Amino acid sequence: MAAILFSSAGAFAIKVPTGTPDFDLNLNVLLQARAAAAFDGDVLNGSGAGPGASPYGTLDTDFYIRRARLIVSGVGYKKFTFYMMLDTPNFGIRGNYTGSTFLQDLHIGYQPVKNVDIEMGFLYMPLNHLALLSSSSTSSIEKGTAILFYNNSRGLRETGIQVRALFLNDLLYVRGGLFDGLHGKQTGTDAVTGPVNGNGRPLVAGMARLNLIGSESGYAFPNLYMDGKSRVSVGVGAQYQGKGSNTPISTVNPATGAKTTRLTAVNDYIALSADFFADLALSSDQEAMLEVNAVRFDWGSGSDKTGYGFAAEAGYRLDQWEPQVNGYWFNSDSRQNSFLKIAGGINYFIQKHQAKIGLEFIHIKSGVNLDAASAVHQVLLQSQISF
């Protein structure tokens, strides 16, 4: 039962004595240190590697803590579960040491019967396999969630209540619930139709997965399990909130290139997704994984966040080494928010995901005219330990 609480596959846990057999308490720590180098980009327009100390167009370096997380989890009286994560992300990025530690995840659950969990709190929202990936247990250094445009989330999480369950001898995984979304908020002085979600209706989100080989049932998913078992599944998901979009629309001044965003209307918020996931254990020391996610976000006609997105990740692990490729693409209907990432690298697993080092080369393009945009290139080196 307690195993479902952890976000990474096979995570170690420090068991804390509680003095009672009815209450299990565990502590987990995740640490990720990163070195980054960026270069190229649109030097003439001042949008090169980044707004750091180095001039645009030259090698721009950065050293920072990507994630520092403390996780408290446990089980009480065999039926109740709890999970709380505190996160300090991007500490020291661009030399900035004023970052804060905040609540990244919190849920309290009840398991009335086996394979059925009811959870309330600040939750990972269901949509697709990508949306539920554990940040510590992917092949890519940074998972491709940039294509996900939820309407009121932080870290792909919102407050709400959900049910997740396995049915039909673990063949079908279902997850769905009600979440706050945008809740009775005004859209700004230039809005034309009043407040967003003025009636305070919840956001409805759900996902269904067909497990073709093996099964997944956890709160968060790895995409490389390294446990000698194979898993293959397909999924569909959706999110909807009536009048839950404030429809931001951007315009660009052709003379200056300045981008201005206005909130122009209130529309329904809709997200649709389909995905495929496979993690095949080929032998005791070889494993192949592939994940593909396609999404459609609708924030209203003309919105920068209305469009189609695609994300993919593939890797082949040979003992402790795993070459991997990943990327994503979002095609904004307004053409004001389109972007593309193509990346590849290699991971070295010292102790599965609990201790590993990753190196990755990244090609990123974004802009109004994606075909003509100059690419920014990055090299990331990241070390990770969790226990």
C-alpha positions in Angstrom: 0.0 0.0 0.0 2.7 2.5 1.0 4.5 1.9 -2.3 1.9 3.9 -4.3 2.9 7.0 -2.4 6.3 7.4 -3.9 6.9 9.4 -7.1 10.0 7.5 -8.3 10.4 3.9 -9.1 12.0 1.8 -6.4 12.6 4.9 -4.2 14.5 4.3 -0.9 12.7 5.6 2.2 13.8 6.4 5.7 11.3 4.8 8.0 10.6 6.9 11.1 9.6 5.1 14.3 6.1 6.2 15.4 5.6 4.1 18.5 2.4 2.6 17.2 1.8 -0.3 14.7 -1.2 1.5 13.2 0.9 4.3 11.7 3.8 4.2 9.2 5.9 7.3 8.5 8.5 7.6 5.8 10.9 10.4 4.7 12.4 10.8 1.2 14.9 13.3 -0.2 15.5 14.2 -3.8 18.5 16.3 -4.9 19.3 17.4 -8.4 22.4 19.6 -9.2 22.7 21.0 -12.7 25.4 22.6 -14.8 24.1 24.3 -18.0 25.8 25.9 -21.0 23.8 27.8 -23.7 24.8 29.5 -27.0 23.6 30.7 -30.3 20.1 32.3 -30.7 19.0 35.5 -32.3 21.9 37.7 -31.3 20.8 40.8 -33.4 17.5 40.9 -31.7 18.9 40.4 -28.2 17.4 36.9 -27.7 20.4 34.7 -27.5 21.3 32.2 -24.9 19.6 34.1 -22.1 19.5 37.2 -20.0 22.6 36.3 -17.9 26.0 37.9 -17.2 27.4 36.7 -20.5 26.7 38.8 -23.7 24.2 37.4 -26.1 25.6 35.1 -28.7 28.6 33.9 -26.5 28.8 30.9 -24.3 26.4 31.4 -21.3 27.0 29.2 -18.3 24.9 28.5 -15.2 25.2 26.3 -12.1 22.2 25.7 -9.8 20.1 23.3 -7.8 17.3 22.1 -10.1 15.3 20.5 -7.4 15.6 19.9 -3.7 12.7 18.1 -2.3 11.6 16.7 1.1 8.8 14.2 1.0 6.8 12.9 4.0 4.5 10.0 3.4 2.8 7.2 5.2 -0.2 5.0 5.9 -2.5 5.1 8.9 -4.8 2.4 10.1 -4.2 0.4 6.9 -6.8 2.5 5.0 -5.6 6.1 5.1 -2.6 7.4 3.2 -0.9 10.8 3.2 1.8 12.5 1.1 3.4 15.9 1.4 6.2 17.3 -0.8 8.2 20.5 -0.1 10.2 21.8 -3.1 12.9 24.3 -3.6 13.3 24.5 -7.4 16.0 26.4 -9.4 17.9 27.5 -6.4 20.9 29.6 -7.5 19.8 29.9 -11.1 21.4 33.0 -12.7 23.1 33.5 -9.4 19.8 34.1 -7.6 19.8 32.6 -4.1 16.4 34.1 -3.0 14.3 31.2 -4.2 11.6 29.9 -1.8 10.6 26.5 -0.5 6.9 25.9 -1.1 4.3 23.1 -1.0 4.5 21.2 -4.3 2.1 18.4 -3.5 -0.2 17.3 -0.7 -2.9 14.7 -0.6 -4.8 12.6 1.9 -6.2 9.4 0.7 -8.6 6.6 1.6 -8.6 3.1 0.1 -12.1 1.6 0.6 -11.1 -1.6 -1.3 -8.0 -2.9 -3.0 -6.9 -0.9 -6.1 -9.3 2.0 -5.4 -7.9 5.2 -3.9 -9.9 8.4 -3.1 -7.6 11.4 -2.6 -8.1 15.1 -1.7 -5.6 17.9 -1.6 -3.1 19.6 -4.0 -3.0 16.9 -6.7 -1.4 15.9 -9.9 -4.2 16.4 -12.4 -5.0 13.6 -14.8 -4.7 14.1 -18.6 -2.0 11.7 -20.0 1.1 9.8 -19.2 3.3 12.8 -19.6 1.2 14.8 -17.1 1.8 12.2 -14.4 5.5 11.6 -14.9 7.8 11.6 -11.9 10.4 14.3 -12.4 13.1 12.0 -10.9 12.3 8.9 -13.0 12.4 9.9 -16.7 15.0 9.2 -19.4 15.1 12.9 -20.4 16.7 15.3 -18.0 13.6 17.6 -18.2 10.3 16.0 -19.1 8.3 17.6 -22.0 5.5 19.2 -20.0 6.0 22.6 -21.7 3.2 21.6 -24.1 0.6 21.4 -21.3 -1.3 24.6 -20.7 -3.5 24.0 -17.7 -5.7 27.0 -16.7 -4.8 27.4 -13.0 -2.1 25.0 -12.0 1.3 25.1 -10.3 3.6 22.3 -11.3 0.7 20.5 -13.1 -1.2 20.4 -9.8 -4.4 21.9 -8.5 -6.5 21.5 -5.4 -9.4 19.1 -5.8 -10.6 15.5 -5.2 -10.0 12.5 -7.4 -10.4 8.7 -7.7 -7.9 6.4 -9.2 -8.6 2.7 -9.7 -7.7 -0.5 -11.5 -10.4 -2.6 -12.9 -10.8 -5.9 -14.9 -7.8 -7.7 -13.5 -5.6 -4.6 -13.8 -6.5 -4.2 -17.5 -8.1 -0.8 -17.1 -6.7 2.2 -15.1 -9.1 5.1 -14.5 -8.4 8.4 -12.9 -10.7 11.4 -12.6 -11.9 14.1 -10.4 -13.0 17.7 -9.7 -10.6 20.6 -9.4 -10.7 24.3 -8.8 -9.4 25.6 -12.1 -10.1 29.3 -12.6 -12.6 30.2 -10.0 -14.6 33.4 -10.2 -11.7 35.5 -11.4 -11.9 38.8 -13.3 -10.2 38.8 -16.7 -8.9 42.4 -16.6 -10.0 45.9 -17.6 -10.2 45.0 -21.3 -12.4 41.9 -20.8 -15.6 41.9 -22.8 -17.8 39.4 -21.0 -17.2 39.7 -17.3 -15.6 37.3 -14.8 -14.1 33.9 -15.6 -16.2 31.1 -14.2 -18.5 33.5 -12.4 -20.7 30.6 -11.2 -17.7 28.9 -9.5 -18.1 25.6 -11.4 -15.2 23.0 -11.0 -12.8 21.8 -13.6 -13.5 18.2 -14.6 -10.4 16.1 -15.5 -10.1 12.4 -16.3 -8.0 9.8 -17.9 -8.4 6.1 -18.9 -5.6 3.7 -19.7 -5.7 0.3 -21.3 -2.9 -1.9 -20.0 -1.8 -4.1 -22.8 1.2 -5.6 -21.0 1.6 -5.3 -17.2 0.0 -2.4 -15.4 0.6 1.0 -13.8 -1.5 2.2 -10.9 0.6 4.7 -8.9 0.0 8.4 -8.1 3.0 9.3 -10.4 4.6 7.3 -13.1 8.2 6.6 -14.2 8.9 6.0 -17.8 11.9 3.8 -17.1 11.1 1.3 -14.4 14.3 -0.8 -14.2 12.5 -3.6 -12.3 12.6 -6.4 -14.8 8.9 -6.1 -15.8 7.4 -4.9 -19.1 4.6 -2.4 -19.4 2.7 -1.3 -22.5 -0.4 1.0 -22.4 -2.5 3.4 -24.4 -4.5 6.2 -22.9 -7.0 9.0 -23.5 -7.8 12.0 -21.3 -9.6 15.3 -21.2 -10.1 18.4 -19.0 -13.1 20.8 -19.2 -14.2 23.9 -17.3 -17.2 26.0 -18.6 -16.2 29.6 -18.9 -12.8 28.6 -17.5 -10.6 30.4 -20.1 -9.7 34.1 -20.0 -8.5 33.8 -23.7 -5.2 35.7 -23.7 -4.4 37.0 -27.2 -1.0 38.5 -28.1 -0.1 41.0 -30.8 3.4 42.0 -32.0 4.4 45.5 -33.0 6.1 45.0 -36.4 8.3 48.1 -35.9 9.7 47.2 -32.4 9.0 43.5 -32.1 7.4 44.2 -28.7 4.7 41.6 -27.7 1.6 42.7 -25.9 -0.9 40.3 -24.3 -4.6 41.3 -23.7 -7.4 39.4 -22.1 -10.2 39.7 -24.6 -13.0 37.2 -23.8 -14.2 34.4 -21.6 -14.5 30.9 -23.2 -14.7 27.3 -22.2 -11.4 25.7 -21.3 -10.9 22.3 -23.1 -7.9 19.9 -23.2 -7.8 16.6 -25.0 -5.1 14.0 -25.2 -4.0 10.6 -26.5 -0.8 8.8 -25.6 1.2 5.6 -25.9 3.7 4.2 -23.4 6.0 1.2 -23.6 8.8 0.0 -21.2 10.1 -3.4 -22.3 12.4 -5.4 -20.1 14.4 -7.3 -22.7 16.7 -9.0 -20.3 18.2 -8.5 -16.8 20.4 -5.7 -18.1 18.6 -4.3 -21.2 15.4 -2.2 -21.4 13.7 -0.2 -24.1 11.2 2.6 -23.6 9.0 4.8 -25.8 6.5 7.4 -24.8 4.4 9.5 -27.2 1.8 12.1 -26.1 -0.4 14.3 -28.4 -2.6 17.1 -27.0 -5.1 19.7 -28.1 -5.7 22.8 -25.9 -8.6 25.1 -26.6 -8.6 28.4 -24.7 -10.8 30.1 -27.3 -10.3 31.3 -30.8 -7.2 33.3 -31.3 -5.6 32.5 -27.9 -1.9 31.9 -27.8 -2.5 28.8 -25.8 -5.0 27.2 -28.3 -3.2 24.7 -30.5 -1.8 21.2 -30.9 1.2 19.8 -29.0 3.3 16.7 -29.3 5.9 15.2 -27.0 8.0 12.1 -27.3 10.8 10.3 -25.4 12.7 7.1 -26.2 15.6 5.3 -24.6 17.5 2.1 -24.6 19.2 1.0 -21.4 22.2 -1.4 -21.7 23.2 -2.2 -18.1 24.1 1.1 -16.5 24.1 3.2 -19.7 21.1 4.6 -21.5 21.3 6.7 -24.7 18.0 8.7 -25.1 16.3 11.1 -27.3 13.4 13.4 -26.5 11.5 16.5 -27.7 8.3 18.4 -28.0 6.5 20.7 -30.4 3.6 23.1 -29.9 1.8 24.7 -32.8 -0.2 27.7 -31.5 -3.2 28.6 -33.6 -2.3 32.3 -33.2 1.3 31.6 -34.2 2.4 33.7 -31.3 3.4 30.8 -29.0 4.8 28.1 -31.2 8.0 26.3 -30.1 10.1 23.2 -30.8 12.6 21.2 -28.8 14.8 18.3 -30.1 17.3 16.8 -27.6 19.4 13.7 -27.0 21.9 12.5 -24.5 23.0 9.7 -22.3 22.3 8.6 -18.7 24.6 6.6 -16.4 22.8 4.8 -13.6 24.9 4.2 -10.5 21.9 2.9 -8.5 18.9 3.1 -10.8 17.1 6.4 -10.5 18.3 6.8 -6.9 21.8 7.8 -8.0 22.4 8.8 -11.6 24.2 11.3 -13.9 22.7 12.6 -17.2 24.2 14.6 -20.1 22.0 16.1 -22.8 22.3 18.4 -25.8 19.2 20.5 -26.6 18.1 22.4 -29.7 15.2 24.9 -29.0 13.3 27.2 -31.3 10.5 29.6 -30.5 8.9 32.7 -32.0 6.2 34.1 -34.1 7.7 32.7 -37.3 9.1 29.3 -36.1 10.7 28.4 -39.4 12.7 31.6 -39.4 13.5 31.7 -35.7 17.1 31.2 -34.7 17.8 28.2 -32.4 19.2 28.3 -28.9 21.5 25.4 -28.1 22.0 24.0 -24.6 24.2 21.4 -22.9 22.9 20.1 -19.6 24.8 18.0 -17.0 22.8 16.8 -14.1 23.5 14.6 -11.1 20.7 13.2 -9.0 20.5 11.3 -5.7 17.3 10.3 -3.9 16.8 8.3 -0.7 
